[in-house]
Amino acid sequence: MTSIEPRGIKQLLRSHIALVAGSWGVEMGDISLRNYGLGALPSRTPLKKGGNGLSPLTPLKKGGTGEEVLRSCVSYRCAVALQLAPRWGISAGKIAEKLVLELENFQALDGQNFEVQAEVIDQGIINLGVSDRSLACWLEQLRLSPFPYRAVDPKIDPKIINYFPIQSAHARCCSLLQLAVRENVIQLEDRSLDKLSDELLASWQILVPSEIPWLDQQGEFRLVTPQEQYLVNLLVNLIDEFDSCQDSPKSQKQLQKWEKLATEISRGFANFDRYSRIFGEVRANNLPLAQARLGLVALTRWGLERLLREYLGAIAPLEI
């Protein structure tokens, strides 16, 4: 795959929705999208059609009584039909049905189709579920993308933030990747540099396998446990946030947002680390699953490093 810097999934979807609306002669401003992906909780509670109170990342499963469900690891809700209905004097439901016909596939990743399952769920709201193949492609391009680190100095008072849980999670990611190398599960780039050098932090690239086996032989996403899918969604949200804010924190409110996001990722990783085994029996009997989990570890490490260094003004330790 070509090593290009991918956009966040939210930005990809917004761009295509704007193109579709533009083909209808409508210029869209802010297009509201929110990630309601699977995997937030170990229990799976179905959402009945017309139900209320759904929160982001609430896991759902297929019901047997006409319940509307989220079937993708990453799913967004779109209310653009509600925005267009007053302009056109047409019901939001009819507009949503027309949009669904246009949103199934579009060119987004290096000329490849970015597949979504678009469906109207209630009152003109559209659910956009990202296909397993497209999610795997997006994760792989993210993993291979060169992200140059910016020299920033947010001048953050260390008394404001408890860095330890975030730094501890980063160090644990490094430890797992190093153990995986010793166990011949993966190979990393040559990291024979001084441990304290900045270059070392940018060299945690998995070389073998050359492509992470995100999909199984049936083309389905390998990471299916609630802990794995929750962490995937947290990383999807992180890239969406990076898209929307290209500068280092300039206010206390911004700083608190990044701290909260980093803490959520650290906690999500801790749950993943607790329940998603990599070595021992998994490594012996299902090497592709072990490698897919390590791919998620590598992406988590990168995300935590970038948050610590660029947005929270702290170091990203290799060990604690």
HULINJO-V548651 format. One line per field, one symbol per residue. burial: 1 if it has 9 or more other ideal C-beta (glycine too) atoms within 8 Angstrom, else 0. A space follows every 50 residues. Layout:
BEGIN
burial->???
END
This chain:
BEGIN
burial->00000111111111111111110000010010101111111000011110 00000011110010001111011111111111111000000110111011 00110001100001111111100111111111111111111110100010 00010100001010111111111111101110001101000000000001 10110100000111110000111011111111111111111110000110 00011011101111111111111001011001100001111111111111 11111111111111010000
END
